[in-house]
Amino acid sequence: MTPTGETVPTRADGRVVVLISGAGSNLAALVQAQRDEGYAARVVAVVTDNPAAGGLEHARKAGIATAVVAPSDFSDRAAWDAALAATVTAFHPDLVVCAGFMRILGGPFLERWGGRTINTHPALLPSFPGAHGVRDALAYGVRVTGCTVHVVDAGVDTGPIIAQGTVEVRDDDDEASLHERIKVVERALLVEWVGRLAHAGWSVSGRLVRVGR
Ligand code: GAR
């Protein structure tokens, strides 16, 4: 765990491990961004809890290493968490990005990677945390929702906020249509902020994330 207030440096090649569970459109956006040599982050590995995750294909096509750490292969939650931490550690990342990773990261993982792990969530936190952020926002009747990139802590989507993007809700939206428009904003936001964090490093003081020194 990175001590509070200490600037987290990154290397020139800003090594990023991306954790996914599903389709991986956010991963694909990061992979696309790194085709530009000026982009400071490089996805060096994609790790998933789900052997059938569609996003693995984006990684394979781009020649990026992949690893599966499936909970069903471990005796308990802590063993899975420790194996996930060890797998990520083997790729020596500067930054770990949860991009549609639908599991809570526990103690063993956060002891090693806390402070260097961020998540993207499809709602304006602290509203609508959890696995159904889009559905919950729609059901509540909000007129504006969006997405949040935040540092991961031990809670469910409770860590310090790095950046947010907004999306207006339309009268005829359903969960799928709203999520699609959120994902357009989300991909751009994630690409921008992963690049900025990798370029300049960051520090966390209380709930404030500062990029650069
Ligand atoms: C994204 O919208 C992400 O915010 C969300 O899953 C989607 C993954 O899309 N994550 C969560 O809901 C986590 N609570 P993708 O697989 O196409 O990148």
Boltz pocket constraint, residues with backbone or C-beta under 6 A from the ligand:
constraints:
  - pocket:
      binder: B
      contacts: [[A, 20], [A, 22], [A, 23], [A, 24], [A, 25], [A, 26], [A, 27], [A, 55], [A, 99], [A, 100], [A, 101], [A, 102], [A, 120], [A, 121], [A, 122], [A, 130], [A, 131], [A, 132], [A, 133], [A, 179], [A, 183], [A, 186]]
      max_distance: 6.0
